[in-house]
Amino acid sequence: MSISVNNISKIYGDQKAIDNISFEVGEAEIVGFLGPNGAGKSTMMKILTCFIPQTSGKASVCGYDVAEQSLEVRKQVGYLPEHNPLYLDMYVKEYLEFIAGLHHIKNPKNRIAEMIEMTGLQVEQKKKIGALSKGYRQRVGLAQALIHDPKVLILDEPTTGLDPNQLAEIRNLIIQVGKQKTVMLSTHIMQEVEAMCDRVIIINKGKIVANSDTESLQKSQIENKYYITVEFDRPANTRTLRSLDHVTDAKNIKDNVWLIEVKGEKDIRPEVFQYAVKNGLAVLTLNKEEQKLEDVFKKLTK
């Protein structure tokens, strides 16, 4: 296992930031580490990257103990913290040369050129970091995290504050990196988790409340019901809609749009369409609402 966490706790005075949690992350796996603000995500990441010690329990990265072999752990880990700490007065290429020197990288010129190309910094490499947009600063942060070719990449909120185009570019970069390296990332953007992650670990109030692949997690939280939204060309009758088989409720949510609650797994969209035909209604839209990861997250952390 690339990351192994066994009964880790972190206590600040009377507050338990992390409460006896255990999990593992395998090689070449992208895992989303999720939770509301204050749940303990950043604390766990700081323990794994040897920034702070745990109060109790054990954790290892690539077989090295984070408390007893911290220098070896740091060689294996690339870390991008939530607040990307960069030297704003340094030029991009100059900064990467500085980081390469800290890691004693052989042939730093070639490696820096490789990182600049990988992270899409070619156009910006001669600018001062302070003059870069948030998206390009994140790219610089990813370049410094990857420059020493670590086996494990830990990213704390890597897509915060990015526009949709920047989000897509950083997401694709992380997916490419994840084909060869272990990636553990935290984010509040559930669509990014669904797009990138093989597995999700959800933490709430310092405890793990879910640890599963996204598809299994969504299925495990589904109640024995689902919803259909349907838009007719004119008003429908609430009573007759509610009388359809398996329908437990029907509400007019706006204009001629209806939200229909259905009990069980049977897809009743054909019945809704036949209802429209029988009553002289035209169906403008008809959709089955799938439960999203965001809904699961809310259930587990409310």
Secondary structure, 3 states (H helix, E strand, C coil): CCEEEEEEEEEECCEEEEEEEEEEECCCCEEEEECCCCCCHHHHHHHHCCCCCCCEEEEEECCEECCCCHHHHHHHEEEECCCCCCCCCCEHHHHHHHHHHHCCCCCHHHHHHHHHHHCCCCCCCCCEHHHCCHHHHHHHHHHHHHCCCCCEEEEECCCCCCCHHHHHHHHHHHHHHCCCCEEEEECCCHHHHHHHCCEEEEEECCEEEEEECHHHHHHHCCCCEEEEEEEECCCCCHHHHHCCCCEEEEEEEECCEEEEEEECCCCCHHHHHHHHHHCCCCEEEEEEECCCHHHHHHHHHC
